Amino acid sequence: MPRPPLLTGPDGPSGPATAAAARPTDRPGRAAARYRPRLAALAAGALPVLAFPAPGVAALAWVALVPGLLLMQRAPGAREAAVRGWWFGAGFILTGMSWLLSSVGPALPLIAVVFGSLQAGVGAAVWRLLRPPLTVRRALLAPPVVAAVWLTTEYARSWPALGGPWALLGATQWQHPAVLALASAGGIWLVSAAVVAVNTAVLVVLTAVDPRPRAAAALLAVGALVAGPLLFALRPAPPAAPGGAEEVRIALVQPGIVDDPQARFEASARATAALVGQPPVDLVVWGESSTTADLDRDPAALGRLRALSAATGAELMAGEDARKADGRISKDAVLVSPDGVVDRYRKIRLVPFGEYIPLRPVLGWVAGVSRAAGENRAPGSGQHLLPAVDRSGRELPVAALICFESAFPDMARTAARGGARVLVYQASTSTFQRSWAPEQHVSLAAIRAAETGRPAVQASLTGVSAAFDAQGRELARLSTDDTGALVVGLPLTAPGTSTWYTRAGDVVPMAAVLVTAVAAAVAVRRRQPAPLVSERW
C-alpha cells in the first residue's frame, strides 16, 4: 500500500495525522472571521432606530441602512448575505422594541430572532443584485427590488396574528408632511419603499466603480427623494367642509401618572370639570383605561360622566377597562351623553403579551417573569363608528380606536371609508413612560391622518396627547410631563373626502409581494453551482 504523501509545513514535513491535528487550531480564527461581520450587522440594525421617535433624527433614515446593506453586499455568497440580513433584522427589532422588555422580559430576544429572520431575503437580494462588478442594469433594478423585499417583510410582520405593524421604516418621516404625501397615495408602505430605495441607491453610488451605474442610481435616489414633496406641492390639500370654516373642538384629558384607578377617574373628572365656563367644546375624550367601572352596571360612575357631559355641553368618550357581566375583561371606548351610554366600541386588535399571551398554554410562563397579561382580554367582534354629535346637534361620526390600533393602517382606512369625520385614539403608555414608546405611539396618529385625509387626535392617560390636521401636521400636544385638558380646534374635511390610499388600499405592499416572488423565482432559476464552503454559514 503506498504511503500517504507528506505535507510540508513551516517546521518541515508532516503526515496526515499532523495535518488533521492542525485543522482544529484554524477553527477559532475561521469562526471569528465569520462572526465579526455578523455582529457588525447586528449593530448596524440598531442604526435606523435613531431615525424613529424619540431620538427623532429623521434625516438619518435615508442613509441609515447603508452600513448594513454594505455588509450584505460584501458577503462571500448569497447564503452568508441572507444570514447577515437576519442578524441585521434582529438588531433592528431588538433595539427598536427594547421598550417592550418590561412587558415581555426574556421573550424579547426570541421575538427579535424570529422577526429578524424575515430580513434574510433582503440580504440575499442585496447580494445578488449588488455584488461587484455593478452594471447599469442591476443598478437600476436594485433600488425597487430591494425596497419590494423590505416592504414584503414589513407587510408580513404587520399581520395581526404576528403582533402588528410597529417600527415601519416610513414612520420615521412622521414630522414631515411633504414626505407623508406619499402616504396619502400608497399608505405608510410607499414611504417605507422610498426610504429603502434611496438607501440602496446610495450604496450603489458609494461602491460602484463604473460611473454609469453610479449616475443611474443617483437619478433614482433623487427621484425617490423628491416624489413626496412634489406630490405635496401638486396635489391640493384635502377639501374643506362646505363654507371652509367648519371645525370641531375636542378636549383631550390627560390625568398623568395616577396608579389608583379611582384616583385616576377623579383626576380625569377634575380636568373635565375645569372646562366649564371656558369656550364650548364638541367632544371630551378621556384616555384608555380611564375607568375600571363597567358603565352598564355601575350607575354611580355613569352618573358622574352624565353630569360632566351635561355641565360641559359635550358628549364624553371614556376608556373602560372592566370585567363585564360575562366575567371577561375587555377594553371599550364608551360614548356618554347627559342621557346615558350612547354607544360603545370594544377593542378588536389586542396587544400581544400586554393584553393577551399568544399560545398561553405554551408561553404563559412569560407572565411570571414580566408584566405580561395575567389574563387575556376579550376582543370585540368588529369595527364601527360611534355616532357622536357636536354641541349644535349635528352628526359627528368618529372612529374610536384604542391604543395599539393606531398602528394598523387598515383600521383607519376602514373608518374613513365608513364616513368617519375624525379619528380618535385613546391610549395609555404609562408602563413605558420613560422609554421611546410614547413618542413612537403618538407619531402613528399623524401617519393615519395623512393616509386618510382625516384629522386625528390621541388622548393618553400619561402622554403624549396630541392633535393632527388632515395632512398629518401637529396642531397641539401635551407631553408626558403635562396634565390637564388640551382643547384644540380641528378643521374638518368635506364629508366623503377620499385619498388615493383610502380608495385603493394596500396596492403597494401587494405589488411588493409580487415583485419579491418574481425576484425569488428568477434567483432560484439562475442559482449558481454548489456554494463555497464559506457560504454554508
N, C-alpha and C positions, 0 to 999 in steps of 0.2 A: 504494500500500500504506500503510495507516495506521501511524503511528509508535507504538511501544510506549508505554504510559503511564509517566510518570516516577514514581519512588518518592521520597518525601520523607523525609529523614533529618535528624539534628540539625545537619548542616552544609549543608543546602539540598537541592535536588532531585538525584536520582541516577538513572541509567538502569539497564537490566538488567545491563549489564556490571559496573557498580559494585556492584550488589547481589550479583551472583554472586561477585565478588571478596571481598565482605564475609562471605559464608557460612562459608568455612573458618576465619575467626577465631573463629566461635562454637563450632567443634567441640571444642577443648580444654576449654572450660567445660562443654559438654554431657557430654563423656566423664568429666570429673572428677565431675560430679553423678551420673553413672550408676555409677561405680566406688566412690565413697565408701561407699554403703550395702552394696555387695558386700564390700568389705574389712571393714566393720564386722561383716557376717555371718560372714566367715571368722574374725574374732577372737572373735565370740560362740560359735562352735563349740568353742572351747577351754574355755569356762567350765564345762560339765558335767563335764569330765575331772577337775576338782578334787574331785568327789564320789567318785571311784574311789580305791582304794589306789594309791600310798601317801599322797597328800595327805589322803584319807580324810574330807573334810568331807561326810559322808553326807547331812546335812540339806539341804545346798545343792541336792541333786538335785531336790528338789520345786519349786524356782523357777529353776533354772539355765538352763532352756530359754527362759524368758520373753523375754530380750532378743532372741534370735534369732527367736522367733515374732513378736515385735513388728515386726521389720524385714520379715518376710514379709507380715504383715498390712497394713503401710503401703505396700507396693509399688503402683505405678500400675496394674498389671494382673497377670493370672494368670501370664503368661509371665515377667515380671520376678520375681514371687514364687517361681516354680519355680527360676529362676537363683539367687536368694538362698538358697533351700533347699539347692541344690547346693553353693554356697560354704560354707554353714554345715556341711554334712556333710563337706566336705573339711577344714575346720578341726578338726572333731571327730576324724576319723581321723588327721590329721597329728599332732595333739597327743597323743591317746590311745595311739597306737602309735609315738611318737617313739623309744622304746627299741629299735625294730627297725632304726634307722639303721645300726648296726654290722653287721647281717646283710644288709640289702638295699641299703644305700647309696643311690645316686641313684634307685632304683626306688621309694622311699618316697613322694615327691610324686606319682608316677604312680599308686600304689596309692590315695593319698588322693583324687585327682581321679576315679578310676574308681568307687570305692566311695561317694564323696561324691555322685555323680550320683544314687544311689538316693534321696537325701533331697529331690530335686526335687519328688517327689509330695507330700511334707509341706508344702512351700512353697505349692504350688497349692491344697491342701486348706485350709490356714490362710486364704489369701486369699479363697477362695470362701465359706467359712463365717463368717469373722470380719470381713470388710470392713464398715465403717460404712454405714448405721446398723444396729447389732446388734438382733436381735429375740430374743424368748424362745425361739422355736423353734430358731433357729440356735445360741443359747447352750447349749441342751440337746443339740443334735446334735454340736457341735464337739468336746467332750472325747472321747467314744467314737470318733468318726470319725477325728480326728487321731491318737489313740492307735492305732487299727487301721492307719492308713497307716504310722506309725512302726514298728509291730511287723512289718508286711509287709517293710519294708526290713531290719530285723534278721534276720528269718527268711530272706530272700534271701541276705544275705551270710554266713549261717551254713551254707550248703550247703558240704559238704566240698571240692568241686571249686573253690570260690571262696576257700578258706582256712579257714573255720570261724568259730564264734561267739565272738569276743573283744570285750570292751568293750560288752557288752549293758547297757543302762541299769539294768536291775534289779539287776545285780551291785553297784551302789553300796550296796545295803542288806544286804550280807553279814554285818555285825556286829549285825543287829537281828532276832533270831529271831521276834519278834512280826510283823514285816513279812514275813519269809520264810515265814510260814504260808501266804501266797498261793502260794508255790512248790510247796507240798505239794498244792495244789488244781489249779494250772494251769501249773506249771513256772516257770522264770525269766521266761517270757513274760508271765505275769499280773502279776508285779512290775513289769516294764517298762511294761506298759499302764497300771497305776495311777499310776506316776510321770508319764508323759506326760499322762494325763488331768488330773491335778492342775495341772501347769504350764499346760495350755490353759485350764482354768477360772480360774486366777489371772489370766491375760491378759484374759479377759472381765471379771473383777471390776475390773481396773485401767483398762480402756478403754471399757467400755460407758457411755453417757450415761444411758440409761433405767435406773432402779433395779431393774426387774423382771428383765431379763437378768442383772444382777449378782447378785441374790438366787438365781436358779435355778443359776447357775454356782457360787456359794458352797456351795449344798447338795450339788452334785455333788462338789466338792472335798472337803468334809468326809466324804462317803460313801466316796470312794476312800481317804482317809487312814486311816479307822478300820476299813476292811474287813479288813486283815491282823490287827491286834490283836484285833478281835472274833472272827475265826476262831481265832486262837491261844488265846483265853480259852474259847471254847465247845467247841472240838474237843479231845478228850483227846490226850495225848502218845502216840506210837507205843507199842503194848502191849509190856511187858517179857516176856522169856522166862519160861517156867514157873518158879515159885519167886521170881521178881522180883529175883534176885541174880546171875544168870549174867552174867559179863563175860569179855572176852578181854584178855589183857595182851600188848601189842605193843611191841617195841623198834624205834625209828626211828633208824637210824645215819646220822650226818652228819659226814663226814671233813673238810669245809672245802675251801678252795681249794688243791688239790694238782694241779698240771698234769701231772706224770708219771703215766701210767696204772698202773704197777706200784706206785709210792709211794701212789697213791690206794687201790689194793687193800689194801696193807699198813695204811694208816690205818684203813680200814673194819674190817679184821680185828682190829686192836688194840682198837678201840672195842667190838667184839663180844665179844672175849675178856674184857673188863672186866666183862661181865655174869655171868661165872662166880662163884658164891658169893653172888650177890645173889638176892632173891626171884625165883622162876622166871617165865619168860615163855612165851607160846604161839607166838609168831612173831617172827622178826627180819627187818626189811625194810631192805635197802640201797637207795641211790638209783639213778636211771637212769645207765647207762654206768659203773657201779661196777667193772666188769671188762671188759677188751678181749679176754679169752680166750674162745674157743669151747669151752664146757664139755663139749661132746660129743667134742672132740678134744684136750683139754688135761688129762690125768689129774692133773698136779701141782696146777693151780688148783682142779680139782674136789675133789681130796683135801683141800686146805686148808678148803674150805667144808664138806665132810662132817665133818671133825674139829671145826669150830666148832659145827656143828649138834649133834653128839654131846655136846660139852662143855657147851653151854647147855641141852640138853634140849629144844630148839625147832627146828622147821624154819626154814630161812633162804631168803628170796627175794632173789636177786641181780639186778642190772640188767646184762645182757650187751649190749655194743655191739661186735660182732666180725664178721670176714669168715668166712662159713660155707664148707662143703665145696664148694658150687656156685660159689664165687668172689664172691658178692654179700654186701654188708654189711647187717645187719639189727639191730634193737633188740628184745631179748627180756626178758621177766620170767621167770626160771628158779627154780623151787621145788626146793630141795635138802634132803634128809634125810640122816641118817647112812648110809643105804644108797645114796645117789646122787641123780641127777636124777629127780624125781617127775613133773614136767610142765613145760611152758613155754608162754608166750603171746607171740606176735610182734605188735608194734605194727602196727595197720592204718591209723591216721589219722596221716599224716606231716606235719611242719611245712613249709609252703611256703617255699622258699628255704633254710631251716635244714637240712632233711633231704632235700629234692629241689627241683629247679628246674622249675616248670611250663614246658612248651614249651621244653625245654632247647636245641634247635637254634636257637630264636629269642632266648631270654633267657639263654643260657648265659654271655654276657659279664658278667653281674652278678657271677659268681663271681670275676672278675678284679679287681673294684673294691670288694669287700666280703668278709665272712666267709661268704657263701652256700655251700651244699654243693658241693664239688668233684666229688662223685659221688653219684648218687641212692641212697638206702637202699632196700632191698627191703621192701615192705609184707607183712603177714601176710594170710592168706586169710579169717579170720573171728574172731569174738569168742567166748571161752569162759571158764568159771571154772576156777581152779586148785583141786584137791582137797586143800587143806591139812587137817591135823588139829591139835587142841590138845595140850597136854602130857599130857592124860589119854587121848588116843587118840580123842576124839570128833571127828566130822566138822566142819570149819570152812571151808565153801566160800567162797572170796574172789574178788572181782572185781579182778584185777590189770590195771591200766590205766597207760599210760605217758605222763607229762608232758602234752603238749598235749591228750591225750584227755580230760583233766578238763574241758575247755571244752565237751564235747558232752553235752547232756542225754540224748540218746537212748541213749548207751552205758551210762551209769549205770542208766537205766531198764531196758534190756535185761538187765543183770546182776541187778537186783533181781527182775525177773520170773522170771529163771532160778534164783533161790534163793540169791543171794549174801547172806552174813550181814554182811560188812564190805566197804567199798570201799577198795582200797589203790592209791594213786597213787605211782609212782616218778618223780622229777623231777630236772632239772639245769638251773639258770638261771645257771650261772657266767659265761656270756657277757654276761649283763645284770646282773651283781651289784650295781652301784651305780646302778641305774635303778629305775623303779617296777615292773618286771616281776615280781620275786619276790613282792611283796605282792599284786599283781593275780592272780598264779598261784595262790597258796595260798587266796585267797578263793573260788575256784571249788569247792574240795573242800567248803567249808561249804554252798554252794548245792546241790551234788549230794546231800549228806546230807539237807538239808531236803526236797528234791524226792522222794527215795525212801524216807525214813524208815529209813535205814541209817546206822550210824556210819561215818565216813570218816577215813582218815589219809593224809598225804603225807610221804614220805621224800625229802629233797632232798640232793644232794651238798653244796651250799653254802648251803642255807637258801632259803626258810623251810620247816622241817619242822614239822608240826602235826597235832593230832588234834581231831575234832569229834564231838559226840554226834548222835543221830538227828534232832535238830531244828536242827542247824547251829551249836550253841553250842561255842565253842572251849574245849577242856579243857586243852591244854598246847601249848607251841611251843618251837622252837629258832630264834633269829633268824639273820640272815645273818652275824653275828659269832661265833656259837657253834659248837662242835664236840663230838663225843661221841655217846652213845646216850641217847635220850629214851624212857623207859619210861612207858606210860600204860595205865590200865585203861579199857576201853571197855564200857559197859553194852550188852548185846545185846538187840535187839528180838526178839519171838517169830518163829519161822520162819513164813513165809507172810504176814508183815505187808505191807500194800499201801496206799500213799497213793492219793488220787484221781488224782494225776498218773501214778503208776505204772500204774494201770488204764486211764486214758483216753488218755494220750499227748498229742500235740500238737494237741489240740482248739482251744486258744486261738489259736495262730498261724494255724491253718487258717480259723477263724472270721474272724480279722483280714483274711486274704487275700480272703475272700468279701465282707466289708464294703467293702474297698478297691475291689474290682471293681465292686460295685454303685454306689459313690460315683463312680467314674470314668465309668461308663455314664451316670449321671444328669448329670454335668458336661458330657459330650460332647453329650448331647441338648439341654441348656439353653445351649449355648455361645452367647455373645453375638456380635454382629456383629464385623466385622474389627477387630482390636485397634488401639489408638492407636500412633502411631509409637514412643512411648517404650516400649511393651510388646514391640516387636520385639527388644529387647535382653534 
